[in-house]
């Protein structure tokens, strides 16, 4: 799946507090590693942090990230939980639609 810089940051954020069984957590750990940014990417992004808000002025190309069924299912479950709790935001919408084929 091709993911933009913003989508990668968003997935890193929503999977940070994920709770599951041991096997799924190991898969999510690997996914988070794949989503992470290299030193070169971070330098190109000119990333700054203001409290909990990340900002960047540079660009990096979209990154192809392989998601197996367990990783994809875990992300879908996070989005379904956010929706059930009415905690989805407009920021989530493009990625939500990408994962839930809406």
HELIX and SHEET records of a PDB file:
HELIX    1   1 UNK A    5  UNK A   15  1                                  11    
HELIX    2   2 UNK A   22  UNK A   35  1                                  14    
HELIX    3   3 UNK A   39  UNK A   45  1                                   7    
HELIX    4   4 UNK A   69  UNK A   84  1                                  16    
HELIX    5   5 UNK A   90  UNK A  100  1                                  11    
SHEET    1   A 2 UNK A   2  UNK A   3  0                                        
SHEET    2   A 2 UNK A  63  UNK A  64 -1                                        
SHEET    1   B 2 UNK A  48  UNK A  50  0                                        
SHEET    2   B 2 UNK A  53  UNK A  55 -1                                        
END                                                                             
